[in-house]
Amino acid sequence: MDQIYKALTIAGSDSGGGAGIQADLKTFQELGVFGMSALTAVTAQNTLGVQGVYPMSVEAVEQQIESIGTDLGTDAVKTGMLFSADIIQAVAGKIKQFGWRQLVVDPVMIAKGGAPLLQEEAVSALKTHLLPLAMVVTPNIPEAEVLTGMTIRTLDDRREAAKRLHELGVQHVVIKGGHDDDGNEAVDLLYDGHEFSYFKSARVETRHTHGTGCTFAAAITAELAKGRSVQEAVETAKQFIQAAITHELGIGNGHGPTNHWAYRQKQKLML
């Protein structure tokens, strides 16, 4: 029997199915990894926005992770929406308890519609407790600005921001280029503490981009779970999200979800 690779997502639930644990589990499945989850909050949301956020208790979050860690175990972990400083500290404590090294942190702060998904005091906890444990962090440009306290306008700014995030203890920093309106390409930057790598793709004009950050980070997590290097994982994640955005589903009246099965369909056509 082939080896079963496993990945755990610690994040919020998106009732609309485009982001959060729903996006993560779909991505894990599409990339051949067994997905598990620990919910930090339940959101009422759709393509038009977030109508409600209902956080779990710290005890509930800890017990979910404990249940997985003491039985199933995992090859990689991804964190998404963590909501509060208390939950962040609890999650960091459990990750250290089980010695999980392959941690991807997607610092989810704001929903596509503009609703805040991370309390302000939680940003400090994220930097202090979770980022030093991370193998990879995947902020977009606005999130990188919050985490570094600097304005990011140019590629040089992004390189400087990546260095500052690396100094917080993160092993690899990926600053995504989706929010950069300069040019016809979306360029993601990877910094490993020594050198920069760039991952380019054609910019797609579409409103159906809900869950892109979750999906991208989940794809990295799945590939790390399978034993890929960070460079390889980011390359696959870039291809996965590009396919998901390009072949849009076109559902919902606002920021629609991406197409999680597009990458697999594309791979089949190439065989």
C-alpha positions in Angstrom: 0.0 0.0 0.0 1.2 3.5 -0.9 2.2 5.8 2.0 -0.6 8.0 3.2 0.5 11.6 3.6 -1.4 13.8 6.1 -1.9 17.5 6.6 -3.7 19.4 9.3 -5.4 22.8 8.8 -6.0 24.9 11.9 -8.4 27.6 10.7 -11.9 29.0 10.5 -14.9 27.6 8.7 -16.2 29.3 5.6 -19.9 28.5 5.1 -19.6 29.6 1.5 -17.0 26.9 0.9 -14.5 29.1 -1.0 -12.0 29.8 1.8 -11.0 28.6 5.3 -10.9 24.9 6.2 -13.2 24.1 3.2 -10.7 25.4 0.8 -7.8 23.7 2.6 -9.4 20.3 2.7 -10.4 20.5 -1.0 -6.8 21.4 -1.8 -5.3 18.6 0.3 -7.6 16.1 -1.4 -6.8 17.4 -4.9 -3.1 17.0 -4.2 -3.4 13.5 -2.8 -3.0 14.3 0.9 -5.3 13.2 3.7 -6.8 16.3 5.3 -7.7 16.9 8.9 -8.9 20.1 10.6 -9.2 22.0 13.9 -11.7 24.8 13.8 -10.8 28.1 15.4 -14.1 29.9 14.5 -17.2 29.4 12.4 -18.1 32.2 10.0 -21.3 33.0 8.3 -20.1 34.2 4.9 -20.7 34.0 1.2 -19.3 35.7 -1.9 -20.8 39.0 -0.8 -19.0 39.2 2.5 -18.8 38.0 6.1 -22.1 38.2 8.0 -20.9 36.8 11.3 -17.8 35.4 13.1 -18.3 33.0 16.0 -15.0 32.0 17.6 -14.4 28.6 19.3 -13.2 28.5 22.9 -9.5 28.0 23.5 -10.2 24.7 25.1 -12.1 23.5 22.1 -9.3 24.4 19.7 -6.7 22.8 22.0 -8.7 19.6 22.3 -9.2 19.2 18.6 -5.4 19.5 18.0 -4.8 17.1 21.0 -7.1 14.5 19.4 -5.2 14.6 16.2 -1.7 14.7 17.7 -2.3 11.8 20.1 -3.7 9.5 17.4 -3.4 10.3 13.7 -0.3 12.6 13.7 0.4 14.8 10.7 3.2 15.4 8.2 2.5 19.2 7.8 0.4 21.8 9.5 -1.2 24.9 8.0 -2.7 27.8 10.1 -5.3 30.2 8.7 -7.7 32.4 10.5 -6.8 32.2 14.2 -8.9 35.2 15.4 -7.5 36.0 18.8 -4.2 36.2 20.7 -5.4 33.5 23.2 -6.1 31.1 20.3 -2.7 31.9 18.7 -0.8 31.1 21.9 -2.7 27.9 22.4 -2.1 26.7 18.8 1.6 27.6 19.1 1.8 25.6 22.4 0.3 22.5 20.8 2.5 22.7 17.8 5.5 22.8 20.1 4.1 20.0 22.2 3.9 17.6 19.3 7.1 18.8 17.6 5.5 19.6 14.3 8.2 21.2 12.2 6.6 21.7 8.8 4.3 24.6 9.6 2.9 27.0 7.0 1.4 30.2 8.5 -1.1 32.0 6.3 -1.6 35.2 8.3 -5.2 35.7 7.6 -6.3 39.2 8.7 -8.9 40.6 6.3 -11.6 38.9 4.2 -12.0 39.7 0.5 -14.9 41.9 1.3 -12.9 43.9 3.9 -14.2 42.3 7.2 -11.4 41.9 9.8 -10.7 38.3 10.7 -7.9 38.9 13.2 -8.2 41.0 16.3 -5.6 43.8 16.5 -3.9 42.5 19.6 -3.5 39.2 17.9 -1.0 40.5 15.4 1.6 40.8 18.2 0.9 37.3 19.4 1.3 36.0 15.8 4.7 37.6 15.5 5.9 36.5 18.9 4.5 33.0 19.3 3.7 31.5 15.9 6.1 33.0 13.3 9.2 31.7 15.0 7.8 28.1 14.6 7.0 28.5 10.9 8.8 26.9 8.1 6.9 29.1 5.6 4.8 32.3 6.0 2.6 33.4 3.1 1.4 37.0 3.5 -0.1 39.1 0.7 1.2 42.7 0.5 -1.3 44.3 2.9 -0.6 41.5 5.5 3.1 42.0 5.0 2.7 45.7 5.7 0.9 45.0 8.9 3.4 42.5 10.1 6.5 44.6 9.3 5.1 48.1 9.9 6.4 49.3 6.5 4.7 50.5 3.3 5.3 48.2 0.4 5.1 49.7 -3.1 8.0 48.2 -5.1 9.7 44.9 -5.4 12.6 46.3 -3.4 10.1 47.0 -0.6 8.9 43.4 -0.7 12.5 42.2 -0.5 13.1 44.3 2.6 9.8 43.2 4.1 10.8 39.5 3.5 14.1 40.1 5.3 12.3 41.7 8.3 9.9 38.7 8.5 12.8 36.3 8.3 14.4 38.1 11.2 11.3 37.1 13.3 12.3 33.5 13.0 10.5 32.3 10.0 12.6 30.0 7.8 11.0 30.9 4.4 9.0 34.0 3.5 6.6 34.1 0.5 5.2 37.5 -0.2 2.5 37.1 -2.8 2.1 39.6 -5.6 -1.6 39.4 -6.3 -2.2 42.9 -4.7 0.5 44.5 -6.8 -1.2 46.3 -9.7 2.0 46.9 -11.6 2.2 45.0 -14.9 0.5 42.0 -16.5 2.3 39.5 -14.2 1.6 38.3 -10.7 5.1 37.8 -9.1 5.4 35.9 -5.8 8.7 36.3 -3.9 10.4 33.6 -1.9 13.2 34.4 0.6 15.1 31.7 2.5 17.4 34.0 4.5 20.1 33.8 1.8 18.6 34.4 -1.6 15.4 35.4 -3.4 13.4 33.3 -5.9 10.6 34.6 -8.1 7.5 32.8 -9.3 5.7 34.5 -12.2 2.3 34.0 -13.7 0.0 35.9 -16.1 -2.4 38.2 -14.2 -6.0 37.1 -14.6 -8.7 39.7 -14.5 -11.5 38.2 -12.5 -13.7 38.8 -9.5 -13.7 35.1 -8.6 -10.7 35.1 -6.2 -12.3 34.3 -2.9 -10.0 31.9 -1.0 -6.9 32.3 -3.1 -4.6 32.8 -0.1 -6.0 29.8 1.8 -5.7 27.6 -1.3 -2.2 28.7 -2.1 -0.9 28.1 1.5 -2.8 24.8 1.6 -1.1 23.6 -1.6 2.3 24.4 -0.1 1.4 22.5 3.0 0.2 19.4 1.0 3.4 19.4 -1.0 5.6 19.7 2.1 3.6 16.8 3.6 4.6 14.7 0.6 8.3 15.4 1.2 8.8 18.2 -1.4 11.3 21.0 -0.7 9.9 24.5 0.0 11.0 25.6 -3.5 9.1 22.7 -5.1 6.1 23.2 -2.9 5.8 26.9 -3.8 6.2 26.1 -7.5 3.3 23.6 -7.4 1.2 25.9 -5.3 1.7 28.7 -7.9 0.6 26.4 -10.7 -2.4 25.1 -8.6 -3.7 28.6 -7.8 -3.1 29.8 -11.3 -5.3 27.0 -12.7 -7.9 27.6 -10.0 -8.2 31.3 -10.9 -8.0 30.9 -14.7 -10.7 28.3 -14.9 -13.3 30.2 -12.9 -16.5 28.6 -11.6 -18.5 31.8 -11.9 -20.7 31.2 -8.9 -22.0 33.8 -6.4 -22.9 37.4 -6.8 -19.6 38.8 -5.4 -16.1 37.5 -5.0 -16.7 34.0 -6.1 -14.6 31.0 -5.1 -11.7 29.6 -7.1 -11.9 26.3 -9.0 -10.1 23.7 -6.8 -10.3 20.8 -9.3 -8.9 22.8 -12.3 -5.3 21.8 -11.5 -6.1 18.1 -11.5 -8.1 18.4 -14.7 -5.2 20.2 -16.3 -2.7 17.5 -15.2 -5.0 14.8 -16.7 -5.0 16.6 -20.1 -1.1 16.7 -20.0 -0.9 12.9 -19.6 
